[in-house]
């Protein structure tokens, strides 16, 4: 299995977008500008509905139960109005002495009936809430699963041009926003619509005059709602975008906080964070403030409606056109009528925020992926290790070639050194060999087969890599070495550690092989981390080795031991060595001297020195005495 680490940041790397990363949709420099609205609200919500089709039966049950729960709530006030009327009539009869008094049996039966209705309403509400929570959780799981799988299908150039925090924001913040909307707002939409329709019917059944008076406030409510939505929508979108920017900056700074502190970058980092955070604060405050205005304003408008209804209701009661209980029920209905309208208005804001989040998620899922695997890949029973570069041309930007015309043939078992100045294209050649990128033209062959005819997994299984930038994860030392071969036994891991001269220092650690490396692996030294990655490569037992300045972080004595271990590991294996210290590759079978993406010289160490060319110039410059 391939042992992969991040390539050195000071090598030839693809161009990056503004502020060190691309736009929120990756790759390109586009960013959401201040106040920009979702580009396609209808299209985004349409895609989200398509995702929900997988849960259509559950959602149908939710709709039925939510509607039933709401209907029971709606019927309650009308029935309670009859109890109020009978109570009022009984009290008036006692006062005037014209009747038998209050009919407690009738009132008690009504109260029991209403209690049963409300009980069923609560049960149905609980069931629909439980089902909707399940749907929301499953959709969230599906989104995160698809994003995780998408990440593994994305080309490396996407991650070279996109801040990791932007991707993290899609997995966490954006998906959470969608989940919360489904869990809270979907059932609220159903209940609000049913409530509005049901309450309107019940109000008309009591008095069309009072209903008309209550409906007068609706145009005013719609006007206020439209104004608030128009103002708050853009701020919700901006809030979602800058939440991703803040996450990205924090992740970037904590990932490299030592370098940041070493170069006194605290002020610059804080200034950049404050810029993002100020915009986030401003957009969050404005969006929440504007949406928060909805309820008090709608409440004020609703109170105006109450005043009008009470006046008209009193007039009708005097004329015996309605009963006291009808007025009491109607007032409850007016309250029930304005509340769902307010909720629908508030949900409109939430849907805008959801659309913004879903748009970012779908945009990421629609990003260009790696070229599809070949249908009938080459499968070799045995790898000899012959590698050939045929007129390879490549550029991270197609308009600017990094590798211009690279040709070389490496025989099985040869030790090949790639040397040249920084930015010459050495690490880029390795990335092409591993097919992290595909060539623009030409071909790379392994054992006579174009590497594009292998599966990526099959190709990378042929290689073992030890890079200058070590990568270890939060786990035990044993687990980190085993990363290159998950089925390896403990004895094989210990043997690999001994071969890499790492076993001794592991035994000096408090927990030995069971020591848990912290998140930043700062509880062991840089040299020790390098030794562990070498042990990982030894364990993978690959056919082809790639060593990118593998001993750069160890002391001179350890370097000698590592070099011996590497020499044993490279026996009868094709090996590519990227070297800056030319003293480490003097015994290479073939040295390829690269300059500006082309091979300018090739040969053995002795042959190249004898030519007194570019290689000799590089070699001698490392041993010249600095004048005092």
NUVEX-114694 format. One line per 5 residues: number of its first residue (from 1); their letters; for each residue x, y, z of C-alpha. Coordinates in steps of 0.25 Angstrom, whole numbers, plus 5000, padded with zeros to 4 digits. Layout:
! residues N
NUM = a = X,Y,Z; ...;
END
This chain:
! residues 628
1 = xxxxx = 5000,5000,5000; 5005,5014,4997; 5010,5022,5008; 5006,5036,5005; 5009,5049,5011;
6 = xxxxx = 5008,5064,5007; 5018,5069,4998; 5027,5080,5001; 5021,5094,5001; 5034,5100,4996;
11 = xxxxx = 5034,5092,4983; 5026,5094,4970; 5012,5096,4973; 4999,5100,4966; 4995,5114,4966;
16 = xxxxx = 4986,5118,4978; 4974,5126,4978; 4972,5140,4985; 4976,5139,5000; 4982,5126,4999;
21 = xxxxx = 4970,5118,4994; 4960,5118,4983; 4946,5121,4983; 4936,5114,4992; 4932,5105,4980;
26 = xxxxx = 4946,5102,4979; 4957,5103,4968; 4954,5117,4962; 4955,5130,4969; 4940,5133,4969;
31 = xxxxx = 4935,5137,4983; 4922,5141,4988; 4922,5156,4988; 4916,5165,5000; 4901,5164,5000;
36 = xxxxx = 4900,5154,4988; 4888,5146,4988; 4887,5131,4985; 4888,5129,4970; 4878,5119,4968;
41 = xxxxx = 4868,5118,4979; 4857,5110,4971; 4868,5100,4965; 4874,5098,4979; 4861,5095,4986;
46 = xxxxx = 4857,5086,4974; 4870,5078,4976; 4867,5077,4991; 4853,5072,4988; 4859,5061,4979;
51 = xxxxx = 4868,5057,4991; 4855,5056,5000; 4848,5047,4990; 4856,5035,4997; 4848,5038,5009;
56 = xxxxx = 4834,5041,5002; 4826,5031,5010; 4832,5036,5024; 4829,5050,5020; 4815,5047,5015;
61 = xxxxx = 4812,5040,5029; 4818,5053,5035; 4809,5062,5027; 4797,5053,5031; 4800,5053,5046;
66 = xxxxx = 4804,5068,5046; 4791,5071,5039; 4783,5062,5049; 4789,5068,5061; 4786,5082,5056;
71 = xxxxx = 4772,5079,5052; 4769,5074,5067; 4775,5087,5072; 4766,5095,5063; 4753,5088,5067;
76 = xxxxx = 4756,5090,5082; 4753,5105,5083; 4739,5103,5076; 4735,5092,5085; 4740,5100,5097;
81 = xxxxx = 4732,5112,5092; 4720,5103,5095; 4724,5101,5109; 4726,5116,5111; 4713,5119,5105;
86 = xxxxx = 4706,5109,5114; 4713,5114,5126; 4709,5128,5123; 4695,5124,5121; 4695,5117,5134;
91 = xxxxx = 4701,5129,5142; 4691,5138,5135; 4679,5129,5139; 4683,5129,5153; 4684,5144,5154;
96 = xxxxx = 4670,5146,5147; 4664,5133,5154; 4659,5128,5141; 4666,5115,5140; 4672,5103,5147;
101 = xxxxx = 4686,5109,5148; 4699,5103,5142; 4699,5090,5135; 4712,5084,5140; 4709,5070,5134;
106 = xxxxx = 4709,5076,5120; 4721,5085,5122; 4728,5073,5128; 4726,5065,5116; 4731,5076,5107;
111 = xxxxx = 4743,5077,5115; 4746,5062,5115; 4744,5063,5100; 4754,5074,5098; 4764,5068,5107;
116 = xxxxx = 4763,5055,5098; 4765,5063,5086; 4777,5071,5091; 4783,5057,5096; 4782,5051,5082;
121 = xxxxx = 4787,5064,5076; 4800,5063,5085; 4802,5048,5082; 4801,5051,5067; 4810,5063,5069;
126 = xxxxx = 4820,5054,5076; 4820,5043,5066; 4822,5053,5054; 4833,5060,5061; 4840,5046,5064;
131 = xxxxx = 4839,5042,5049; 4843,5056,5044; 4856,5055,5053; 4859,5042,5047; 4857,5047,5033;
136 = xxxxx = 4866,5059,5036; 4877,5050,5042; 4877,5041,5031; 4878,5052,5021; 4889,5058,5029;
141 = xxxxx = 4896,5045,5029; 4894,5043,5013; 4900,5057,5011; 4912,5055,5019; 4914,5042,5013;
146 = xxxxx = 4913,5047,4999; 4923,5059,5003; 4933,5049,5009; 4932,5040,4996; 4933,5052,4987;
151 = xxxxx = 4946,5057,4994; 4952,5044,4991; 4948,5046,4976; 4953,5060,4975; 4966,5063,4967;
156 = xxxxx = 4978,5068,4976; 4978,5081,4969; 4964,5085,4975; 4970,5083,4989; 4983,5091,4985;
161 = xxxxx = 4974,5103,4981; 4963,5102,4992; 4964,5105,5007; 4962,5093,5016; 4952,5101,5025;
166 = xxxxx = 4943,5104,5013; 4942,5089,5011; 4940,5086,5026; 4929,5097,5026; 4921,5089,5016;
171 = xxxxx = 4922,5076,5024; 4918,5083,5037; 4911,5097,5036; 4904,5096,5023; 4899,5081,5025;
176 = xxxxx = 4895,5085,5040; 4887,5097,5034; 4879,5088,5024; 4877,5078,5036; 4871,5088,5045;
181 = xxxxx = 4862,5093,5034; 4856,5079,5032; 4855,5076,5046; 4848,5089,5051; 4843,5096,5039;
186 = xxxxx = 4837,5086,5030; 4826,5081,5040; 4824,5096,5044; 4821,5099,5029; 4810,5087,5029;
191 = xxxxx = 4804,5091,5042; 4804,5106,5039; 4797,5104,5025; 4787,5094,5031; 4784,5104,5043;
196 = xxxxx = 4782,5116,5034; 4772,5108,5025; 4765,5101,5037; 4764,5113,5045; 4759,5122,5034;
201 = xxxxx = 4748,5111,5032; 4744,5111,5047; 4744,5126,5047; 4735,5127,5035; 4726,5117,5042;
206 = xxxxx = 4724,5127,5054; 4723,5140,5047; 4727,5145,5033; 4727,5160,5038; 4737,5157,5049;
211 = xxxxx = 4745,5148,5039; 4746,5160,5029; 4750,5169,5040; 4761,5159,5044; 4766,5158,5030;
216 = xxxxx = 4768,5173,5028; 4782,5172,5035; 4787,5161,5025; 4791,5171,5014; 4798,5179,5024;
221 = xxxxx = 4805,5166,5030; 4809,5162,5016; 4815,5176,5013; 4823,5175,5026; 4828,5161,5023;
226 = xxxxx = 4832,5165,5009; 4841,5177,5014; 4847,5168,5025; 4851,5157,5015; 4856,5166,5005;
231 = xxxxx = 4866,5172,5015; 4870,5159,5023; 4872,5149,5011; 4885,5155,5006; 4890,5155,5021;
236 = xxxxx = 4887,5141,5023; 4895,5137,5011; 4906,5146,5015; 4906,5140,5029; 4907,5125,5023;
241 = xxxxx = 4919,5129,5014; 4927,5136,5024; 4925,5125,5034; 4933,5117,5024; 4944,5127,5023;
246 = xxxxx = 4945,5128,5038; 4946,5113,5039; 4957,5113,5028; 4965,5124,5034; 4965,5117,5048;
251 = xxxxx = 4968,5104,5043; 4980,5109,5035; 4986,5117,5046; 4985,5106,5056; 4991,5096,5046;
256 = xxxxx = 5003,5105,5045; 5003,5113,5058; 5018,5110,5060; 5022,5117,5047; 5012,5128,5049;
261 = xxxxx = 5018,5131,5063; 5032,5129,5058; 5030,5140,5047; 5022,5149,5057; 5010,5147,5049;
266 = xxxxx = 5000,5149,5060; 4996,5163,5057; 4994,5160,5042; 4986,5147,5046; 4977,5154,5056;
271 = xxxxx = 4975,5166,5046; 4970,5156,5035; 4962,5148,5045; 4956,5161,5050; 4952,5165,5036;
276 = xxxxx = 4945,5152,5034; 4939,5152,5048; 4934,5166,5047; 4927,5163,5034; 4921,5150,5040;
281 = xxxxx = 4917,5158,5052; 4911,5169,5044; 4903,5159,5035; 4899,5150,5046; 4894,5162,5055;
286 = xxxxx = 4886,5168,5043; 4880,5155,5039; 4876,5151,5053; 4871,5165,5056; 4863,5167,5044;
291 = xxxxx = 4857,5153,5045; 4855,5156,5060; 4846,5168,5056; 4836,5159,5050; 4830,5154,5063;
296 = xxxxx = 4828,5167,5070; 4823,5174,5058; 4813,5163,5054; 4809,5163,5069; 4806,5178,5068;
301 = xxxxx = 4798,5176,5055; 4791,5164,5061; 4787,5173,5074; 4780,5183,5064; 4772,5171,5059;
306 = xxxxx = 4768,5167,5073; 4762,5181,5075; 4754,5182,5063; 4749,5167,5065; 4745,5170,5080;
311 = xxxxx = 4737,5183,5075; 4729,5176,5064; 4727,5163,5073; 4721,5171,5084; 4712,5178,5074;
316 = xxxxx = 4707,5165,5069; 4706,5159,5083; 4696,5170,5087; 4688,5167,5074; 4688,5152,5078;
321 = xxxxx = 4695,5148,5065; 4706,5141,5072; 4708,5136,5086; 4718,5139,5097; 4725,5126,5094;
326 = xxxxx = 4726,5129,5079; 4733,5142,5083; 4743,5134,5092; 4745,5124,5082; 4747,5134,5071;
331 = xxxxx = 4757,5142,5079; 4765,5129,5080; 4764,5126,5066; 4769,5140,5062; 4781,5137,5071;
336 = xxxxx = 4783,5124,5064; 4782,5130,5051; 4792,5141,5052; 4802,5132,5059; 4804,5122,5047;
341 = xxxxx = 4805,5134,5037; 4816,5140,5046; 4823,5126,5046; 4821,5125,5030; 4828,5138,5029;
346 = xxxxx = 4839,5134,5038; 4841,5121,5031; 4843,5128,5018; 4855,5134,5024; 4860,5121,5029;
351 = xxxxx = 4858,5115,5015; 4866,5126,5009; 4878,5122,5019; 4875,5107,5015; 4876,5110,5000;
356 = xxxxx = 4889,5117,5003; 4895,5105,5010; 4889,5095,5000; 4894,5103,4989; 4909,5102,4994;
361 = xxxxx = 4907,5087,4997; 4902,5084,4983; 4912,5092,4977; 4923,5084,4984; 4916,5071,4980;
366 = xxxxx = 4916,5076,4965; 4931,5079,4965; 4939,5073,4954; 4944,5059,4958; 4956,5051,4955;
371 = xxxxx = 4956,5045,4941; 4948,5032,4942; 4955,5019,4944; 4957,5011,4931; 4947,5000,4930;
376 = xxxxx = 4957,4988,4927; 4970,4992,4935; 4983,4986,4934; 4986,4976,4945; 5000,4971,4945;
381 = xxxxx = 5003,4958,4953; 5018,4963,4956; 5023,4977,4955; 5037,4978,4949; 5039,4993,4952;
386 = xxxxx = 5042,4998,4938; 5038,5013,4937; 5038,5021,4925; 5035,5036,4923; 5031,5039,4908;
391 = xxxxx = 5031,5054,4904; 5023,5058,4916; 5017,5071,4917; 5010,5077,4929; 5005,5090,4935;
396 = xxxxx = 4996,5093,4947; 4992,5104,4938; 4990,5099,4923; 4996,5112,4918; 5008,5111,4927;
401 = xxxxx = 5016,5098,4926; 5024,5093,4938; 5029,5080,4931; 5032,5084,4917; 5038,5071,4910;
406 = xxxxx = 5042,5061,4920; 5047,5048,4914; 5055,5037,4922; 5055,5022,4923; 5058,5015,4936;
411 = xxxxx = 5061,5000,4936; 5057,4991,4947; 5064,4992,4960; 5071,5005,4957; 5073,5016,4967;
416 = xxxxx = 5069,5029,4960; 5073,5042,4966; 5065,5055,4962; 5073,5067,4965; 5071,5082,4961;
421 = xxxxx = 5068,5096,4967; 5056,5099,4975; 5044,5100,4965; 5050,5091,4954; 5039,5081,4955;
426 = xxxxx = 5045,5070,4963; 5033,5068,4972; 5023,5070,4961; 5029,5058,4953; 5027,5049,4965;
431 = xxxxx = 5012,5054,4966; 5010,5051,4951; 5017,5037,4954; 5007,5035,4965; 4996,5040,4956;
436 = xxxxx = 4992,5051,4966; 4991,5059,4953; 4990,5054,4939; 5000,5059,4928; 4995,5069,4918;
441 = xxxxx = 5002,5061,4907; 5012,5050,4906; 5011,5037,4914; 5017,5031,4927; 5019,5016,4926;
446 = xxxxx = 5021,5005,4936; 5026,4992,4931; 5022,4996,4917; 5007,5000,4921; 5002,5014,4921;
451 = xxxxx = 4999,5018,4936; 4985,5023,4932; 4982,5008,4928; 4983,5004,4943; 4973,5007,4954;
456 = xxxxx = 4979,5018,4963; 4978,5009,4975; 4985,4998,4967; 4996,5008,4962; 4999,5014,4976;
461 = xxxxx = 5000,5000,4982; 5013,4999,4974; 5019,5011,4981; 5024,5014,4995; 5027,5028,4998;
466 = xxxxx = 5035,5036,5009; 5033,5051,5007; 5040,5062,5014; 5027,5067,5020; 5024,5056,5030;
471 = xxxxx = 5009,5052,5032; 5005,5045,5044; 4991,5044,5050; 4985,5044,5064; 4987,5030,5068;
476 = xxxxx = 4997,5020,5074; 5011,5019,5068; 5007,5004,5064; 4995,5009,5057; 5003,5020,5049;
481 = xxxxx = 5013,5010,5044; 5002,5000,5041; 4995,5011,5032; 5003,5006,5020; 4998,4991,5022;
486 = xxxxx = 4986,4990,5030; 4987,4975,5031; 5001,4975,5036; 5004,4967,5049; 5010,4974,5061;
491 = xxxxx = 5023,4966,5059; 5024,4971,5045; 5022,4985,5049; 5033,4983,5060; 5042,4977,5049;
496 = xxxxx = 5040,4989,5040; 5043,4999,5051; 5056,4991,5054; 5060,4992,5039; 5057,5007,5040;
501 = xxxxx = 5066,5008,5053; 5053,5014,5060; 5051,5002,5069; 5061,5007,5080; 5055,5021,5082;
506 = xxxxx = 5041,5015,5082; 5045,5007,5094; 5050,5019,5101; 5036,5026,5100; 5027,5024,5112;
511 = xxxxx = 5017,5015,5105; 5026,5010,5094; 5018,5006,5082; 5005,5009,5089; 5009,5024,5091;
516 = xxxxx = 4997,5032,5085; 5002,5043,5076; 4995,5056,5079; 4987,5063,5068; 4999,5071,5063;
521 = xxxxx = 5009,5060,5067; 5017,5070,5075; 5020,5060,5086; 5031,5054,5078; 5042,5061,5070;
526 = xxxxx = 5042,5064,5055; 5054,5054,5053; 5046,5044,5060; 5034,5046,5052; 5043,5045,5039;
531 = xxxxx = 5048,5031,5045; 5033,5026,5047; 5029,5030,5032; 5042,5022,5028; 5037,5010,5036;
536 = xxxxx = 5024,5011,5029; 5030,5011,5016; 5038,4999,5020; 5026,4991,5024; 5018,4994,5011;
541 = xxxxx = 5029,4986,5004; 5027,4993,4990; 5032,4990,4976; 5036,5004,4974; 5041,5014,4984;
546 = xxxxx = 5040,5029,4984; 5049,5037,4994; 5047,5052,4995; 5059,5057,5003; 5055,5046,5014;
551 = xxxxx = 5067,5048,5023; 5066,5063,5023; 5060,5064,5038; 5070,5054,5045; 5084,5057,5050;
556 = xxxxx = 5097,5052,5043; 5099,5040,5051; 5084,5035,5049; 5085,5039,5034; 5096,5029,5033;
561 = xxxxx = 5088,5018,5039; 5076,5022,5031; 5084,5022,5018; 5088,5008,5021; 5074,5004,5023;
566 = xxxxx = 5069,5011,5010; 5081,5004,5003; 5075,4990,5007; 5061,4994,5004; 5065,4999,4990;
571 = xxxxx = 5072,4986,4986; 5065,4980,4974; 5055,4992,4974; 5053,5003,4965; 5056,5016,4974;
576 = xxxxx = 5053,5030,4971; 5061,5040,4980; 5058,5055,4981; 5071,5061,4987; 5075,5075,4991;
581 = xxxxx = 5088,5070,4998; 5095,5064,4986; 5105,5056,4995; 5093,5046,4998; 5092,5042,4984;
586 = xxxxx = 5106,5040,4980; 5104,5025,4978; 5091,5026,4970; 5091,5018,4957; 5086,5030,4949;
591 = xxxxx = 5085,5044,4952; 5075,5053,4945; 5078,5067,4945; 5065,5076,4944; 5065,5090,4940;
596 = xxxxx = 5052,5098,4936; 5044,5085,4934; 5054,5078,4925; 5066,5068,4927; 5078,5076,4924;
601 = xxxxx = 5088,5066,4928; 5088,5051,4932; 5098,5041,4936; 5105,5036,4949; 5111,5045,4959;
606 = xxxxx = 5125,5043,4954; 5121,5045,4939; 5114,5058,4942; 5125,5064,4951; 5135,5061,4939;
611 = xxxxx = 5126,5068,4930; 5127,5081,4939; 5113,5085,4935; 5101,5089,4942; 5101,5078,4952;
616 = xxxxx = 5116,5080,4955; 5112,5095,4958; 5101,5090,4968; 5110,5080,4974; 5122,5089,4976;
621 = xxxxx = 5113,5101,4981; 5109,5092,4993; 5123,5090,4998; 5129,5104,4995; 5135,5111,5007;
626 = xxx = 5127,5123,5011; 5137,5135,5011; 5140,5141,5024;
END
